[in-house]
Amino acid sequence: AVVSTQSTGGVIMSLHPQESAPLMKVIKAINDLTMRLVYIILWYSPIGIFFLIAGQFAGIEDFAEMIKQLGLLSATVLGGVAIHFFIILPTIFFAFSRRNPVKYYYNMLPALATAFGTSSSAATMPVTLNCVEEKNDIDPRIARFVIPVGATINMDGAALYEAMACLFVAQVKGVSLNFGQIIVTVLTATLAAIGAAGIPS
């Protein structure tokens, strides 16, 4: 509802630029203030994330076995993400844009580093916008529409991780899933990732 409302409002404002000029100034001011607030939160988020993880580790009984299981889960997730990141996405990018994906990735390094450090697509958005507009020469009108939408609903890594995590929990609890149940789990995890907030969880 929020996305459709904002999209409709943006279209109407673009059709009547003179009447919407005062509102545009207010929106830009709110956007600038929000970006500054996000930058401040980024500086303190590692402390909060550390204590969240420490609390989870404190409740583990068989630490060695859990580390082994988590290691296998991490290797599986990282393998899937690597295939998606290094093969599937560059192929799609080159097929539609005919541009060098390596150069594009290089220009996006600050955004990738911020995303890795914060685990939040929403917190990374200001850096992503800067990289896309300034370094990769994407039209700001396109970037400022696509990136906020993509940060909310285009969570490929989250969908992959959530599907793997569901299967991991099932194996830890000794629950055997057949092929149909695995497919349902993957589809449900994908839909859940679309609706998930772009913040660390």
Secondary structure, DSSP 8 states (H G I E B T S, - for coil): -HHHHHHHHHHHHHHSHHHHHHHHHHHHHHHHHHHHHHHHHHHHHHHHHHHHHHHHHHT-SSHHHHHHHHHHHHHHHHHHHHHIIIIIHHHHHHHHH-S-HHHHHHHTHHHHHHHHHH--HHHHHHHHHHIIIIIS---HHHHHHHHHHHHHH--HHHHHHHHHHHHHHHHHTT----HHHHHHHHHHHHHHHHHS-SS--
